[in-house]
Amino acid sequence: MFTAEDLEAAAALVHRTVPPSPQLRWPLLDRATGARVVVKHENANPTGAFKVRGGVTLIDWLRRTHPESPGIVTATRGNHGQSQARAAITAGLRAVVYVPEGNSPEKNAAMEAWGAELRVHGADFDVAREAAMAAAETEGLFPVPPFHRELVRGVATYAWELLGAHPEIETLYVPIGCGSGICGCIAARDALGHRTEIVGVVSENAQTAKLSVEAGEMIATNSAATFADGMAVRMPVEAAFDIYRDGAARILAVSDDAVAEAIRLYWSATHHAAEGAGAAPLAGLMQERAAMQGRDVAVILCGGNIDAPKMAQVLTGGTPAP
């Protein structure tokens, strides 16, 4: 998907405003999993999530290729919207962001703080996405889809950092929402010439990516009811599906209870907060714990933006409702 030179250039651009994120070993995680685990702490980024990288590269591309554009419009559950608002407002552009009803109050507040014009529309992400794409045409704004080559080029820089520093990694666990994260990992792995197996993780309540790979064609689901909102997607993105269908070793489905347990493990072992999608890779590793004994693995803690009431519920042993 990208050459080594493409990703080197993307990393140089991203690192002007987003420093490389930590990639750390935690002995208590090693003890809990039986593996040698490296955590890629994308929760330490500005905006608290990996998406910030893609905003940098996409808005840079937009300014160069569409200089007449007054701004962007997009849909999100939170982290993508923060990324786009941060980059667009810094570049002097408008940032209109659609979110579904019942979206995370704390993520909504963060997007508005970065300068987003927030619009609440529809019952879920996929409905909000349709409204955002329609608004692009009526308002003359550039429609930023959830998956775009320039988004992936920016996102891939976290895997470029991780695999460049840790070529020994045998298996890498990454969550799947619309697919930019896993496709970025596949792209970096391939550009570096590594043989790391990339394992995608979805919610058992939002299995569109897993079902699609198993069927060999895109399969939509009727709902995506999970508190891990970064994975709450009903319809796969074809361009992403075309990459992870062949580039991923396998895709696992994890329960919301398993995600909550992984959040608790992150807190007790590292004292880092993880949102649902951020903890899903660790839940996937725990599901494959027996097979990963003694192996070098990595998990992507892709975001830490969990609302305080949900974190409190998880830390007292509960699992939040979708």
C-alpha positions as CSV (number, residue, x, y, z in Angstrom):
1,M,0.0,0.0,0.0
2,F,2.9,2.3,0.8
3,T,6.6,2.3,0.3
4,A,9.1,2.8,3.0
5,E,9.7,6.3,1.7
6,D,6.0,7.1,1.9
7,L,5.9,6.2,5.5
8,E,9.1,7.9,6.4
9,A,7.7,11.1,4.8
10,A,4.4,10.6,6.7
11,A,6.3,10.1,10.0
12,A,8.3,13.3,9.5
13,L,5.1,15.2,8.9
14,V,3.3,13.7,11.8
15,H,6.2,14.2,14.2
16,R,6.1,18.0,13.7
17,T,3.1,18.1,15.9
18,V,2.6,14.6,17.3
19,P,5.6,13.1,19.1
20,P,6.3,9.3,18.7
21,S,4.2,7.5,21.3
22,P,5.7,5.3,24.0
23,Q,6.0,1.6,23.4
24,L,6.5,-0.1,26.8
25,R,6.8,-3.4,28.5
26,W,4.9,-4.0,31.8
27,P,5.9,-7.0,33.9
28,L,2.4,-7.4,35.3
29,L,1.0,-7.7,31.8
30,D,3.7,-10.3,30.9
31,R,2.7,-12.2,34.1
32,A,-1.1,-12.0,33.2
33,T,-0.7,-13.1,29.6
34,G,2.3,-15.4,29.7
35,A,3.8,-13.5,26.7
36,R,6.4,-10.9,26.3
37,V,4.1,-7.9,25.6
38,V,4.9,-4.5,24.2
39,V,2.1,-1.9,24.6
40,K,1.9,0.8,21.9
41,H,0.5,3.7,24.0
42,E,-1.5,5.7,21.5
43,N,-3.5,6.9,24.5
44,A,-0.6,9.2,25.2
45,N,-1.1,11.3,22.0
46,P,-2.6,14.7,21.7
47,T,-6.4,14.0,21.7
48,G,-5.7,10.7,23.5
49,A,-5.9,8.4,20.5
50,F,-4.2,7.2,17.4
51,K,-6.5,9.0,15.0
52,V,-4.7,12.3,15.6
53,R,-2.0,11.1,13.2
54,G,-4.4,10.7,10.2
55,G,-5.8,14.2,10.7
56,V,-2.3,15.6,10.2
57,T,-1.7,13.9,6.9
58,L,-5.2,14.3,5.5
59,I,-5.4,18.0,6.2
60,D,-1.9,18.6,4.8
61,W,-3.0,16.7,1.6
62,L,-6.3,18.7,1.5
63,R,-4.5,22.0,1.6
64,R,-2.2,21.0,-1.2
65,T,-4.7,19.4,-3.5
66,H,-7.9,21.3,-2.7
67,P,-6.7,24.8,-1.7
68,E,-10.1,26.3,-2.5
69,S,-11.9,24.2,0.2
70,P,-13.2,26.2,3.2
71,G,-13.3,23.2,5.5
72,I,-14.2,19.6,6.1
73,V,-17.2,17.6,7.2
74,T,-17.1,14.1,8.7
75,A,-18.8,11.7,11.1
76,T,-17.3,10.1,14.1
77,R,-17.8,8.5,17.5
78,G,-15.2,10.8,18.9
79,N,-11.5,10.2,18.2
80,H,-11.6,10.7,14.5
81,G,-13.6,13.9,15.0
82,Q,-11.0,15.3,17.5
83,S,-8.3,14.5,15.0
84,Q,-10.0,16.3,12.1
85,A,-11.0,19.3,14.1
86,R,-7.5,19.7,15.6
87,A,-5.8,19.6,12.2
88,A,-8.5,21.6,10.3
89,I,-8.8,24.4,12.8
90,T,-5.0,24.7,13.0
91,A,-5.0,25.1,9.2
92,G,-7.6,27.8,9.3
93,L,-10.4,25.6,8.0
94,R,-13.9,24.8,9.3
95,A,-14.6,21.5,10.9
96,V,-18.2,20.2,10.9
97,V,-18.5,16.9,12.8
98,Y,-21.6,14.7,12.9
99,V,-22.1,12.3,15.8
100,P,-25.0,9.9,16.6
101,E,-27.5,10.5,19.4
102,G,-26.2,9.3,22.7
103,N,-22.6,9.8,21.8
104,S,-20.0,10.1,24.5
105,P,-20.5,13.5,26.3
106,E,-16.8,13.7,27.1
107,K,-15.7,13.0,23.5
108,N,-18.3,15.6,22.3
109,A,-16.9,18.2,24.7
110,A,-13.4,17.4,23.5
111,M,-14.3,17.8,19.8
112,E,-16.0,21.2,20.5
113,A,-12.9,22.3,22.5
114,W,-10.7,21.6,19.4
115,G,-13.0,23.8,17.4
116,A,-15.5,21.4,15.8
117,E,-19.0,22.5,14.9
118,L,-20.8,19.5,16.4
119,R,-24.0,18.2,15.0
120,V,-26.0,15.3,16.6
121,H,-27.8,13.1,14.0
122,G,-29.2,9.6,13.8
123,A,-29.3,6.5,16.0
124,D,-25.8,5.3,15.2
125,F,-22.5,6.1,13.5
126,D,-23.6,4.8,10.1
127,V,-26.6,7.1,10.0
128,A,-24.5,10.0,11.1
129,R,-22.0,9.2,8.4
130,E,-24.7,9.3,5.7
131,A,-25.8,12.8,6.9
132,A,-22.3,14.1,7.0
133,M,-21.6,13.0,3.4
134,A,-24.9,14.7,2.3
135,A,-23.9,17.9,4.1
136,A,-20.6,18.1,2.2
137,E,-22.4,18.6,-1.1
138,T,-25.0,21.1,0.2
139,E,-22.4,23.2,2.2
140,G,-19.4,23.0,-0.1
141,L,-17.2,21.3,2.4
142,F,-14.7,18.5,1.7
143,P,-16.2,15.1,2.8
144,V,-13.8,13.2,5.0
145,P,-14.7,9.6,5.0
146,P,-13.9,7.2,7.8
147,F,-11.3,5.5,5.5
148,H,-9.0,7.4,3.1
149,R,-5.6,6.7,1.8
150,E,-4.1,9.8,3.5
151,L,-5.8,8.9,6.8
152,V,-4.2,5.5,6.6
153,R,-0.8,6.9,5.7
154,G,-0.8,9.0,8.9
155,V,-2.2,6.2,11.1
156,A,0.4,3.8,9.7
157,T,3.1,5.8,11.4
158,Y,2.4,4.3,14.8
159,A,3.0,0.8,13.4
160,W,6.1,2.1,11.6
161,E,7.4,3.3,15.0
162,L,6.5,0.1,16.8
163,L,7.7,-2.5,14.2
164,G,10.8,-0.5,13.3
165,A,11.9,-0.5,17.0
166,H,10.7,-4.1,17.7
167,P,11.3,-6.3,14.7
168,E,11.0,-9.3,17.1
169,I,7.2,-8.9,17.4
170,E,5.6,-12.1,16.1
171,T,1.9,-11.2,16.6
172,L,0.3,-7.8,16.8
173,Y,-3.3,-7.3,18.0
174,V,-5.3,-4.2,16.8
175,P,-9.0,-3.3,16.9
176,I,-11.2,-2.8,13.9
177,G,-13.8,-0.1,13.5
178,C,-13.8,1.3,10.0
179,G,-10.3,-0.2,9.4
180,S,-7.7,2.6,9.2
181,G,-5.8,1.2,12.2
182,I,-5.5,-2.4,11.1
183,C,-4.7,-1.3,7.5
184,G,-2.0,1.0,8.8
185,C,-0.5,-1.9,10.6
186,I,-0.6,-4.1,7.6
187,A,0.9,-1.3,5.4
188,A,3.8,-0.7,7.9
189,R,4.5,-4.4,8.3
190,D,4.7,-4.9,4.5
191,A,6.8,-1.7,3.9
192,L,9.3,-2.9,6.5
193,G,9.3,-6.5,5.0
194,H,8.4,-8.1,8.4
195,R,6.5,-11.3,8.9
196,T,4.5,-10.2,11.9
197,E,1.0,-11.6,11.9
198,I,-1.6,-8.9,12.3
199,V,-4.7,-10.0,14.3
200,G,-7.8,-7.9,14.1
201,V,-10.2,-7.7,17.1
202,V,-13.9,-6.7,16.9
203,S,-16.7,-6.7,19.4
204,E,-18.9,-9.8,19.3
205,N,-21.8,-7.3,19.1
206,A,-20.3,-5.5,16.0
207,Q,-18.9,-8.3,13.9
208,T,-19.2,-6.8,10.4
209,A,-15.4,-7.1,9.7
210,K,-15.2,-10.6,10.9
211,L,-18.3,-11.8,9.2
212,S,-17.2,-10.2,5.9
213,V,-13.8,-11.8,5.9
214,E,-15.3,-15.2,6.7
215,A,-17.9,-14.8,3.9
216,G,-15.4,-13.4,1.4
217,E,-17.7,-10.4,0.8
218,M,-19.0,-7.4,2.7
219,I,-21.6,-8.3,5.3
220,A,-23.5,-5.6,7.1
221,T,-25.1,-6.2,10.5
222,N,-28.4,-4.9,11.9
223,S,-26.8,-3.3,15.0
224,A,-23.5,-2.6,16.6
225,A,-24.5,-2.4,20.3
226,T,-21.3,-2.3,22.3
227,F,-19.9,0.2,24.8
228,A,-16.6,-0.1,22.9
229,D,-17.8,2.8,20.7
230,G,-14.7,2.9,18.5
231,M,-15.7,-0.6,17.1
232,A,-19.4,0.1,16.9
233,V,-19.7,-0.1,13.1
234,R,-22.5,-1.9,11.2
235,M,-21.2,-1.7,7.7
236,P,-17.6,-2.5,6.5
237,V,-15.7,0.0,4.4
238,E,-14.9,-1.7,1.1
239,A,-11.4,-0.2,0.6
240,A,-10.4,-1.3,4.1
241,F,-12.0,-4.8,3.7
242,D,-9.9,-5.3,0.5
243,I,-6.7,-4.8,2.6
244,Y,-7.5,-6.7,5.9
245,R,-9.2,-9.5,4.1
246,D,-5.8,-10.8,2.9
247,G,-3.4,-8.9,5.1
248,A,-4.7,-10.0,8.5
249,A,-3.9,-13.4,9.9
250,R,-7.3,-13.7,11.5
251,I,-10.0,-11.7,13.2
252,L,-11.3,-12.4,16.7
253,A,-14.5,-11.4,18.4
254,V,-14.5,-10.4,22.1
255,S,-17.3,-9.8,24.5
256,D,-18.0,-6.6,26.3
257,D,-17.3,-8.4,29.5
258,A,-13.9,-9.3,28.2
259,V,-13.2,-5.7,27.1
260,A,-14.1,-4.5,30.6
261,E,-11.8,-7.0,32.1
262,A,-9.0,-5.8,29.9
263,I,-9.6,-2.2,31.0
264,R,-9.3,-3.4,34.6
265,L,-6.1,-5.3,33.7
266,Y,-4.6,-2.2,32.0
267,W,-5.4,-0.1,35.1
268,S,-4.0,-2.6,37.6
269,A,-0.9,-3.5,35.6
270,T,0.0,-0.1,34.1
271,H,-2.3,2.5,35.7
272,H,-3.3,3.7,32.2
273,A,-6.9,4.3,31.3
274,A,-8.1,2.5,28.1
275,E,-11.4,3.1,26.3
276,G,-13.3,0.0,25.0
277,A,-11.7,-0.2,21.6
278,G,-8.3,0.6,23.2
279,A,-8.6,-2.4,25.5
280,A,-10.0,-4.8,22.8
281,P,-6.5,-5.9,21.6
282,L,-5.6,-7.0,25.1
283,A,-8.9,-8.8,25.4
284,G,-8.0,-10.6,22.1
285,L,-4.5,-11.5,23.5
286,M,-6.1,-12.9,26.7
287,Q,-8.5,-15.0,24.5
288,E,-5.5,-16.5,22.8
289,R,-3.4,-16.6,25.9
290,A,-2.6,-20.3,25.7
291,A,-1.3,-20.0,22.1
292,M,0.8,-16.9,22.9
293,Q,2.8,-18.4,25.8
294,G,6.5,-17.2,25.7
295,R,6.0,-15.3,22.4
296,D,6.8,-11.7,21.5
297,V,3.6,-9.9,21.0
298,A,2.3,-6.3,20.9
299,V,-1.1,-4.7,21.6
300,I,-2.3,-1.3,20.5
301,L,-3.8,0.7,23.3
302,C,-5.3,2.9,20.6
303,G,-7.2,5.3,22.9
304,G,-7.8,6.3,26.5
305,N,-11.0,8.4,26.0
306,I,-13.4,6.5,28.2
307,D,-16.1,8.6,30.0
308,A,-15.6,8.9,33.8
309,P,-18.9,7.2,34.8
310,K,-18.1,4.2,32.5
311,M,-14.5,3.9,33.9
312,A,-15.9,4.0,37.5
313,Q,-18.4,1.2,36.6
314,V,-15.6,-0.9,35.0
315,L,-13.2,-0.4,37.9
316,T,-15.9,-1.6,40.4
317,G,-16.4,-4.8,38.4
318,G,-19.1,-3.9,36.0
319,T,-19.6,-3.7,32.3
320,P,-21.2,-0.6,30.9
321,A,-24.3,-0.8,28.8
322,P,-23.9,0.0,25.0
